[in-house]
Every structure is written in C-alpha cells, then in structure tokens.
Amino acid sequence: MTKYFIALFLFCCLPVKFLVAQPAINTPAPQLSAPAYPAAAIPESNIDIPVQINLAPFFALANKKVDTLFSSPNFPNSWVQEGCGIRYKYSFRRGPLQFSIKNTTIDIAFTGYYKIIGSTRACVNGKAITPWTPACQCGFEEGERKVKVGLTVNLFLMTNYSIKMQVTRREPEPLDRCTVCFWGQDITASILDALKKELDQSKADMEKSYGRIDLKPKFQQLWNIMNTPYNVNNMGWLQLNPQRIRINNISAVNDQLQIGIGLAAKPIIRFEQPAPLIAPVPHIGNFSRDKGFRIYADLVMNYDSLSRLLTTQVKGKEFVFNKAFIKKRFVFQDCRLLGSQDNRLVIQVRFTGTNSGSFYVTGKPLYYADSRTLQLTDVDFELQSKNALLKTADWLFSKKITNTIETLARYDLTPILTTARTNISQQLNRSFVKGISGAGTVQDITVSGIFPQTGWLAVRAYCSGDFSLKVAGMDFKL
C-alpha cells in the first residue's frame, strides 16, 4: 500500500504540462511491394453465331443467267432438220423464276412457253422423194404450249469459307403436247431435247462462273471485329478473343441462308485498352460444344473509396489502456488503404488521445461468396511499426486495435458486382457494327480473386451466361 500512495502522490504532483497530450508518434512508412497482378487462366467459352446470308443476289444471278428466250438458230428464218423427213423451227420463252429452299437445296422452277413451225416430206433410204409440205404451226392460234422446267442448286460450305454450288437440271415436264397439224406427229420430245441443250449450257455457265463463292473476306471481317476491344461503360475493355470456329447447322428460310456457327473464345475484360489483335481467321473445324460463355472481368475498387468506408466505421472509437498507474487513451481518427506488401493490404491508422500520430497495419483480403463480402483478415502491425511502437509506445501494441480494424474492415461487394453484371449485359446486347449485333445474358457473377495494386484493389470477377452474335444481311458477292 505504501508504494501505491507514493505513486499516487508523485502523479498528483506532476507539473500541469505533463497532463496534456504527449508528442506525436509516427512510425516509418513501410515499403510497398510491386503489384502482383497475375494473368487470368481464361477458360474457353462457347459463343453461338447465327449467320444470315442474303440469297437475293444469287436469285438475281439465276434470273440473269437463265435466258428468258430460247429459239432455234436464226429463228424464224432457218430450219432445224431432223433426219430426212422433218424440219422445224421454234421459239421458247420462260416465265418468272420461282424459288423454294429446303436446308441447303434451292429449287428453281419456271413455266416455259413455246411455239413451233414445221413441215415434212417423204423419204426412202434417207433420200427425199417428195417436196416439203406447206409449213404447219403449233402454239400460235391455240396459244403457246407450256412446259414445266426446273433447276436444283445444292450449296456446300467448305472449310475455307467458300460456298460450292452444284447445279442439276431437272427433266422438263410438258404441260401441253404439240402435234404438228396435218401429219399429226407429236414433236414435243424433239422440242424438249432442244430445250435441254439450252438449259445444260446455262447450267454449265453458272457452275463455271459461280461454282465457288468466297465468303472468307466476310468471315475475316467478322473475326477482326471480335478481336476488337470495346469499352464496357468505363469499367474496362471487353475483348472476345476468338480461338476456333465450327459449323453447327445450315438451313434456309425464304431468301435467307442461315448458318449456325459455334465459336470457341476466351473473353476477358481488362482495365487498360488492349491493342486489336490481327490474326487470320482459322479454317472451319470440329470440336466439342460447351454451352454458354465464361468471362473474367477485372473490376476496380478505389482505395480512396474503401478508406472512406472504413473510416466511417472506426472514426471516434476509443480505447483506454492502463500503463502502470497511468491510463492511456487511444481514439481512431481515420484509416487509409495504401497498397500491397507481400500480397497483404497495408493500412495507415491515424489516431489521437494521449498521443497522436500514425502507424501501419497489414491484413489479408478474403472474399466470402455466401455473403458477397470482402473482409480484411489476420490484421497485424506492420513490422516497422511494430518495432517502432515497442520502443516508443508499447502500450499501443494491442490486439484491441487490430481486432477492431479486422471486425470493421468489411465491404459488401453486391453493388459493384450488380453494376458489373448490368454493364456487361449492356455490352453483350448491342450492335457492334452495322449488320452485326449481340444478344446475351449474365446468369451468374462471382469473385475469383483479389489483387491489391498501387492506388486500387483489383477484384477479378467470374461471369457465366449465354451469348450469341447475329450476323444479318451478309450477301453473296457475285
């Protein structure tokens, strides 16, 4: 008891100047580590690309290449002689082309209208024994005779993006017979044989000139667009990074050829704008399909904003520590996040009370998926601060301080993830260039990594969903 009263007497007799706040305590600033920012091990995503190819130019080509008028040579002045006893001359015109499409087969049909003039003579052993009879007509007074004519075009998409056309001429079907007047001979077959020759020539011309249509420049343009980065509402730059292409299906509706293309890609969102990638479009290949897409998106959490949130939680919190017979007061003023040291966040703590000043603590940032929160764990005094406080103010070296920071340094990432989900969805559902538009949904978004940087905290989000890229109006270049 004697020692207690002596100490109490000495304390009460201290000069007034010793009862005011003591000199400031400022520990040396730690040296921050270079930011560790590993590249994402990006998984392959599947992107569906329904490509619509406008067949109208092809129809126009067919309309152009299939003649509208066939006739015997030098009609109506010259004759076509069949053997010794028959001669004729004819004129044939076609009606409008009618197209029907099923999958990759195009049927081209039209009605032909023809008329014929002919005469005959008697022959023995190939020698004429009578003169030609007066010319007789078919398809004039009674109206032109009709025949149904058609071509079938099969389209094949090759691995080098060329479309091969295979044209087949169907057998003409006579709708009206043509019997030449007074000798009563049906010469429909002769007319149809002449028509077949004309159609076969048109078919050969089409296959020679347009048997292969090169779409590779169009697909190279599409490939370049997918390698071009796009700004995601100032959140970063989205780049699809296409890898491979496959063909899922081919079909046709009306005058549109629809090609279902599957794309293997490695999409990512980066902070800094990457340069557009220049690479040749690969040949069409076969590979397995995993539905949907997966994107790694690196989000930014500014240290200033995080510091303000933490300061709001801790400012004014007070602790009283007993040092021998003297009570020490500690009052939080603010906390400022600075950067990384060995993958731990460094925080400067400013305080007032018995002393004022600052020191530094470090903590490990961890993400809890169930609550979507980022929390600072394992908070401890930074080594230089620890050494300085042990020498100058060991009473500050208290778990109460670090535990309070650890308890309150908790951030709800729901708003930033919700914003990221909205922004990514907006960028997926947009027109990239005229005729090329995207449609997609983000089904899930979570955090796959936390990386402290200089001036900001990198939150790597992992997004999954569905995405398709629609290419409309790609024309045959004929």
Residue pairs with C-beta under 8 A, 6 or more apart in sequence:
4 325
7 324
7 325
8 325
11 325
11 326
21 352
21 353
21 354
21 355
21 356
22 354
22 355
23 355
24 355
24 356
24 357
25 355
25 356
25 357
25 358
25 359
25 388
25 389
25 392
25 393
25 396
26 357
26 358
26 359
27 357
27 358
27 359
27 360
27 382
27 384
27 385
27 388
27 389
28 384
28 385
28 388
29 348
29 360
30 341
30 346
30 360
30 362
30 382
30 383
30 384
30 385
31 341
32 338
32 339
32 340
32 341
32 346
32 454
33 339
33 340
33 341
33 342
33 343
35 339
35 340
35 451
35 452
35 453
35 454
36 340
36 343
36 451
36 452
37 451
37 453
37 458
38 449
38 451
40 268
40 296
40 298
40 448
40 460
42 241
42 266
42 267
42 268
42 294
42 296
43 266
43 294
44 243
44 264
44 265
44 266
44 290
44 294
45 264
45 265
45 266
45 267
45 290
45 292
45 293
45 294
45 295
45 467
46 262
46 263
46 264
46 265
46 289
46 290
46 291
46 292
46 293
47 240
47 242
47 262
47 263
47 265
47 293
47 467
47 468
47 469
48 248
48 260
48 261
48 262
48 263
48 466
48 467
48 468
48 469
49 222
49 260
49 261
49 262
49 263
49 468
49 469
49 470
49 471
50 258
50 259
50 260
50 261
50 468
50 470
50 471
51 258
51 259
51 260
51 261
51 470
51 471
51 474
52 256
52 257
52 258
52 470
52 471
52 472
52 473
52 474
53 215
53 256
53 257
53 258
53 259
53 474
53 475
53 476
54 255
54 256
54 257
54 473
54 474
54 475
54 476
55 101
55 106
55 252
55 255
55 256
55 257
55 476
56 255
56 475
57 475
57 476
57 477
57 478
58 106
58 476
58 478
59 97
59 99
59 255
60 478
61 206
61 210
61 476
61 478
62 97
62 99
62 108
62 151
62 153
62 206
63 97
65 202
65 205
65 206
65 209
66 94
66 97
66 108
66 110
66 151
66 199
66 202
67 94
67 198
67 202
68 93
68 94
69 91
69 92
69 93
69 94
70 91
70 92
70 93
70 94
70 194
70 195
70 198
71 89
71 90
71 91
71 92
72 78
72 79
72 80
72 88
72 89
72 90
72 91
72 194
73 80
75 89
75 90
75 91
76 89
76 91
76 117
78 89
79 87
79 88
79 89
80 87
80 88
80 89
80 90
80 194
81 87
82 88
82 190
83 123
83 126
84 121
84 123
84 126
84 127
84 128
85 120
85 121
85 122
85 123
85 128
86 118
86 120
86 185
86 187
86 190
87 118
87 119
87 120
87 132
88 116
88 117
88 118
88 119
88 180
88 187
88 190
88 191
89 116
89 117
89 118
90 114
90 115
90 116
90 117
90 191
90 194
91 114
91 115
91 116
92 112
92 113
92 114
92 191
92 195
92 198
93 112
93 113
93 114
93 144
94 110
94 111
94 112
94 113
94 149
95 110
95 111
95 112
95 113
96 110
97 108
97 109
97 110
98 108
98 109
98 110
99 106
99 107
99 108
99 255
100 106
100 107
100 109
101 107
101 252
101 253
101 254
101 255
101 257
102 252
103 250
103 251
103 252
104 154
104 155
104 156
104 157
104 250
104 251
104 252
104 257
105 152
105 153
105 154
105 155
106 152
106 153
106 154
106 155
106 252
107 150
107 151
107 152
107 153
108 150
108 151
108 152
108 153
109 148
109 149
109 150
110 149
110 150
111 146
111 147
111 148
111 149
111 175
112 146
112 147
112 148
112 149
112 172
112 195
113 139
113 144
113 145
113 146
114 139
114 144
114 145
114 147
114 178
114 191
114 195
115 137
115 138
115 139
115 140
115 144
115 145
116 137
116 138
116 139
116 145
116 178
116 180
116 187
116 191
117 135
117 136
117 137
117 138
118 135
118 136
118 138
118 180
118 187
119 132
119 133
119 134
119 135
119 136
120 132
120 133
120 180
120 183
120 185
121 128
121 129
121 130
121 131
121 132
121 133
122 128
122 129
122 130
123 129
133 182
133 183
136 180
136 181
136 182
136 183
137 181
138 145
138 178
138 179
138 180
138 181
138 187
139 145
139 178
145 174
145 175
145 176
145 177
145 178
145 188
146 174
146 175
146 176
147 172
147 173
147 174
147 175
147 176
147 191
147 192
147 195
148 172
148 173
148 174
148 175
149 170
149 172
149 173
149 195
149 199
150 169
150 170
151 167
151 168
151 169
151 170
151 199
151 203
152 167
152 168
152 170
153 165
153 166
153 167
153 168
154 165
154 166
154 168
155 163
155 164
155 165
155 250
155 257
156 163
156 164
156 165
156 166
157 163
157 247
157 250
157 259
157 284
158 164
158 212
158 284
159 283
159 284
159 285
160 216
160 283
160 284
161 214
161 215
161 216
161 218
161 219
161 281
161 283
161 284
162 212
162 213
162 214
162 215
162 216
163 212
163 213
163 215
163 476
164 211
164 212
165 206
165 207
165 210
165 211
165 212
165 213
166 207
166 211
167 203
167 206
167 207
168 203
169 196
169 199
169 200
169 203
172 192
172 195
172 196
172 199
174 188
174 192
177 186
177 188
178 186
178 187
178 188
178 191
179 185
179 186
179 187
180 186
180 187
210 478
213 476
213 477
213 478
214 477
215 474
216 281
218 474
219 245
219 281
220 280
220 281
222 281
222 436
222 471
223 242
223 279
223 280
223 281
224 276
224 278
225 432
225 433
225 436
226 240
226 241
226 242
226 263
226 265
226 469
227 239
227 240
227 241
227 242
227 276
227 277
227 278
227 279
228 239
228 276
229 237
229 238
229 239
229 270
229 273
229 274
229 276
230 237
230 238
230 239
230 427
230 432
231 237
231 238
231 273
232 238
232 269
232 297
232 423
232 424
232 426
232 427
233 423
233 426
233 427
235 269
235 297
235 299
235 300
235 419
235 420
235 423
235 424
236 269
236 270
236 271
236 297
236 298
236 299
236 300
237 269
237 270
237 271
237 272
237 273
237 274
238 267
238 268
238 269
238 295
238 424
238 427
239 267
239 268
239 269
239 270
239 274
239 277
240 265
240 267
241 265
241 266
241 267
241 268
241 277
242 263
242 264
242 265
243 263
243 264
243 265
243 266
244 263
244 264
244 282
244 285
244 287
245 261
245 262
245 263
245 264
245 281
245 282
245 284
245 285
246 261
246 262
246 263
246 264
246 284
246 285
246 286
246 287
246 289
247 259
247 260
247 261
247 262
247 284
248 260
248 261
248 262
248 289
249 259
249 260
250 257
250 258
250 259
250 260
251 257
251 258
251 260
252 258
262 287
262 289
263 469
264 287
265 293
267 293
267 294
267 295
267 296
268 295
268 296
268 297
268 298
269 295
269 296
269 297
269 298
269 424
270 298
271 298
271 300
271 458
291 466
292 443
292 464
292 465
292 466
292 467
293 440
293 463
293 464
293 465
293 466
293 467
294 462
294 463
294 464
295 424
295 462
295 463
295 464
296 448
296 460
296 461
296 462
296 463
297 420
297 424
297 445
297 460
297 461
297 462
297 463
298 458
298 459
298 460
298 461
299 416
299 417
299 420
299 458
299 459
299 460
299 461
300 456
300 457
300 458
300 459
301 374
301 411
301 416
301 456
301 457
301 458
301 459
302 455
302 456
302 457
303 336
303 337
303 338
303 339
303 455
303 456
303 457
306 337
306 411
306 457
307 334
307 335
307 336
307 337
309 411
310 335
310 337
310 347
310 405
310 408
310 409
311 334
311 335
311 336
313 408
313 409
314 332
314 334
314 335
314 404
314 405
314 408
315 332
315 333
315 334
316 331
316 332
317 331
317 332
317 404
318 329
318 330
318 331
318 332
318 353
319 329
319 330
319 331
319 398
319 400
319 401
320 327
320 328
320 329
320 330
321 327
321 328
321 329
321 330
321 395
321 396
321 398
322 328
323 395
328 353
328 354
328 355
328 395
329 353
329 354
330 351
330 353
330 354
330 396
330 398
330 401
331 351
331 352
331 353
332 349
332 351
332 404
333 350
333 351
333 352
334 349
334 350
335 347
335 348
335 349
335 350
335 405
335 409
336 347
336 348
336 350
337 345
337 346
337 347
337 457
338 345
338 346
338 347
338 348
338 360
339 345
339 346
339 452
339 453
339 454
339 455
340 346
340 452
340 453
340 454
341 362
341 382
343 364
343 452
344 362
344 363
344 364
344 365
344 378
344 452
345 362
345 363
345 364
345 365
345 376
345 452
345 457
346 360
346 361
346 362
346 382
347 360
347 361
347 362
347 363
347 376
347 405
347 409
348 358
348 359
348 360
349 358
349 359
349 360
349 361
349 401
349 405
350 356
350 357
350 358
351 357
351 358
351 359
355 393
355 396
359 381
359 382
359 385
359 388
359 389
359 396
360 381
360 382
360 384
360 385
361 379
361 380
361 381
361 382
361 385
361 401
361 402
361 405
362 379
362 380
362 381
362 382
363 376
363 377
363 378
363 379
363 380
363 405
363 406
363 409
364 376
364 377
364 378
365 374
365 375
365 376
365 377
365 450
365 452
365 457
366 374
366 375
366 376
366 377
366 450
367 373
367 374
367 375
367 413
367 447
367 450
367 459
368 374
368 375
369 446
369 447
371 412
372 412
372 413
372 414
372 417
372 447
373 410
373 411
373 412
373 413
374 410
374 411
374 413
374 447
374 450
374 459
375 406
375 409
375 410
375 411
376 405
376 406
376 409
376 410
377 406
378 406
379 402
379 403
379 405
379 406
379 409
380 386
380 402
381 389
381 397
381 402
386 397
389 396
389 397
390 397
413 447
413 459
416 459
417 445
417 446
417 447
417 461
420 445
420 461
420 463
421 442
421 445
421 463
424 442
424 445
424 463
425 440
425 441
425 442
427 438
428 438
428 439
428 440
428 441
428 442
428 465
428 467
429 438
429 439
429 440
430 437
430 438
431 437
431 438
432 438
432 469
435 471
435 472
435 473
435 474
436 469
436 470
436 471
436 472
437 469
437 470
437 472
438 467
438 468
438 469
438 470
439 467
439 468
439 470
440 465
440 466
440 467
440 468
441 465
441 466
441 467
442 463
442 464
442 465
443 464
443 465
443 466
444 463
444 464
444 465
445 461
445 462
445 463
445 464
446 461
446 462
447 459
447 460
447 461
447 462
448 460
448 461
448 462
449 458
449 459
449 460
450 457
450 458
450 459
450 460
451 457
451 458
451 460
452 458
